[in-house]
Amino acid sequence: MFKALLIAASLFGLTACQSIPEGVEPVTGFDEQRYLGKWYEIARLDHSFERGLSSVSAEYTPREDGGINVINRGYSDEDKEWSEALGRAYFVAERDVAHLKVSFFGPFYSSYVVFGLGENYDYAFVSGFNTDYLWLLARTPEVSEEVMQKFIEAAKSRGFDTEALIYPSHSE
């Protein structure tokens, strides 16, 4: 009985990390080919895996197995060196729905949900599996005040703590 509960709890934990926060809807009509390439991190909520990093970027390229390679890169001002994390992502359901699962650590996946996207794929609002994970990504190191306000309003209305946002500098 205990073993069955442990397995059930583990499976719930793995699927919970692929869930979507309440009020967040992934973009539909998503074109992964247009999303591939380099993105700059404009704003984020703080996490240990990115703490202290500036000049943060993500690069997405196709994988032979149908998934997407992910390379996250940032500069540690404290350590005076670049940090890089390699991962892989796969669509959770249909390829035109912007809900992916991403892994940087073996068999463990977490949600990557694009819930806002510029018409020209020039910016993206991204959430994790809960409201503790939030990013504004853009094709350029800066965005207009209009895009920033749109992001903050969209995030706040969905329960994200926009007062805690971090705005990393970019000086590659």
C-alpha positions as CSV (number, residue, x, y, z in Angstrom):
1,M,0.0,0.0,0.0
2,F,2.8,2.5,1.0
3,K,4.7,1.6,-2.2
4,A,1.5,2.3,-4.3
5,L,1.0,5.7,-2.6
6,L,4.7,6.6,-3.1
7,I,4.4,5.8,-6.8
8,A,1.2,7.7,-7.1
9,A,2.7,10.7,-5.3
10,S,5.7,10.6,-7.6
11,L,3.6,10.5,-10.7
12,F,1.5,13.4,-9.4
13,G,4.6,15.4,-8.7
14,L,6.0,14.8,-12.2
15,T,2.7,15.7,-13.9
16,A,2.1,18.7,-11.6
17,C,5.3,20.1,-12.9
18,Q,3.9,19.9,-16.4
19,S,0.6,21.7,-15.4
20,I,-0.4,25.2,-16.2
21,P,-1.1,27.9,-13.6
22,E,-4.8,28.9,-13.2
23,G,-5.7,31.7,-15.6
24,V,-2.8,31.0,-17.9
25,E,-3.7,29.8,-21.4
26,P,-1.0,28.7,-23.9
27,V,-0.9,30.4,-27.2
28,T,-2.7,28.5,-30.0
29,G,-1.7,28.6,-33.6
30,F,1.8,28.5,-32.4
31,D,4.5,28.2,-35.1
32,E,7.6,26.5,-33.6
33,Q,9.7,27.4,-36.6
34,R,9.2,31.1,-36.0
35,Y,9.9,30.6,-32.3
36,L,13.3,28.9,-32.8
37,G,16.4,31.0,-32.5
38,K,17.8,33.4,-29.9
39,W,15.8,35.2,-27.2
40,Y,17.0,37.7,-24.6
41,E,15.6,37.6,-21.1
42,I,14.1,41.0,-20.4
43,A,12.4,40.3,-17.0
44,R,12.0,37.3,-14.7
45,L,11.0,36.2,-11.2
46,D,14.1,35.2,-9.1
47,H,15.2,31.6,-8.9
48,S,18.3,30.0,-7.6
49,F,19.3,28.6,-11.0
50,E,19.5,32.2,-12.5
51,R,20.3,34.2,-9.4
52,G,23.0,36.8,-10.0
53,L,23.1,36.3,-13.8
54,S,23.0,39.1,-16.3
55,S,23.1,39.0,-20.1
56,V,20.7,36.0,-20.0
57,S,19.6,34.5,-23.3
58,A,18.0,31.3,-24.5
59,E,18.6,29.7,-27.9
60,Y,16.2,27.1,-29.3
61,T,17.1,24.7,-32.2
62,P,15.4,21.6,-33.6
63,R,16.4,18.2,-32.3
64,E,16.6,15.1,-34.5
65,D,14.0,13.3,-32.3
66,G,11.4,16.0,-33.0
67,G,12.0,18.0,-29.8
68,I,13.8,21.3,-29.3
69,N,17.3,21.9,-27.9
70,V,17.5,24.6,-25.3
71,I,20.7,26.5,-24.4
72,N,20.3,29.0,-21.6
73,R,23.2,31.2,-21.0
74,G,24.0,34.0,-18.5
75,Y,27.0,35.9,-17.1
76,S,27.7,35.7,-13.4
77,D,29.1,39.1,-12.2
78,E,30.2,37.5,-9.0
79,D,32.2,34.6,-10.6
80,K,33.2,36.7,-13.6
81,E,32.3,33.8,-16.0
82,W,29.6,32.5,-18.3
83,S,27.2,29.9,-17.1
84,E,25.4,27.6,-19.5
85,A,22.6,25.0,-19.1
86,L,21.7,22.6,-21.9
87,G,18.2,21.1,-22.0
88,R,15.5,19.6,-24.2
89,A,11.9,20.4,-24.8
90,Y,8.9,18.6,-26.2
91,F,5.3,19.6,-26.9
92,V,2.9,18.3,-24.3
93,A,0.0,18.0,-26.8
94,E,-0.4,19.4,-30.3
95,R,2.6,21.2,-31.9
96,D,0.5,24.4,-32.5
97,V,-0.2,24.8,-28.8
98,A,2.6,26.6,-26.9
99,H,2.7,24.2,-23.9
100,L,6.0,22.3,-23.8
101,K,7.8,20.3,-21.1
102,V,11.4,21.1,-20.7
103,S,14.2,19.2,-18.9
104,F,17.6,20.3,-17.8
105,F,18.0,17.4,-15.3
106,G,17.6,13.9,-16.6
107,P,14.1,12.5,-16.7
108,F,12.6,15.5,-14.8
109,Y,10.4,17.9,-16.8
110,S,8.7,21.1,-16.0
111,S,6.2,23.2,-17.9
112,Y,7.1,25.9,-20.4
113,V,4.0,27.8,-21.4
114,V,4.0,30.7,-23.8
115,F,0.9,32.7,-22.9
116,G,1.6,35.9,-24.8
117,L,3.4,36.3,-28.1
118,G,4.1,39.3,-30.3
119,E,2.5,39.1,-33.8
120,N,6.0,39.0,-35.3
121,Y,7.4,36.6,-32.7
122,D,9.4,39.5,-31.3
123,Y,8.5,39.0,-27.7
124,A,7.1,36.2,-25.5
125,F,5.4,35.9,-22.1
126,V,6.4,32.6,-20.6
127,S,5.3,30.8,-17.5
128,G,6.3,27.7,-15.7
129,F,4.0,25.2,-14.0
130,N,3.0,27.7,-11.3
131,T,3.0,31.5,-10.7
132,D,6.5,31.3,-9.2
133,Y,8.0,31.0,-12.7
134,L,7.7,33.9,-15.2
135,W,9.8,35.4,-18.0
136,L,9.5,38.1,-20.6
137,L,11.7,37.1,-23.6
138,A,12.5,39.2,-26.7
139,R,14.5,39.0,-29.9
140,T,16.4,42.1,-28.8
141,P,18.0,43.1,-25.5
142,E,15.3,45.8,-24.9
143,V,11.6,46.1,-25.4
144,S,9.3,49.1,-25.7
145,E,7.6,50.5,-22.7
146,E,4.3,49.4,-24.3
147,V,5.4,45.8,-24.4
148,M,6.7,46.0,-20.9
149,Q,3.4,47.4,-19.6
150,K,1.5,44.7,-21.6
151,F,3.6,42.0,-20.0
152,I,3.2,43.4,-16.4
153,E,-0.6,43.8,-16.8
154,A,-1.0,40.3,-18.3
155,A,1.2,38.7,-15.6
156,K,-0.4,40.6,-12.7
157,S,-4.0,39.7,-13.9
158,R,-2.9,36.0,-13.8
159,G,-1.6,36.1,-10.3
160,F,2.1,36.6,-10.8
161,D,4.0,38.8,-8.3
162,T,5.1,41.5,-10.7
163,E,6.5,43.6,-7.9
164,A,9.3,41.0,-7.5
165,L,10.4,41.1,-11.2
166,I,14.1,41.3,-11.9
167,Y,15.3,43.1,-15.0
168,P,18.7,41.7,-16.0
169,S,21.1,43.9,-17.9
170,H,22.6,42.9,-21.3
171,S,26.2,43.7,-22.2
172,E,27.6,40.8,-24.1
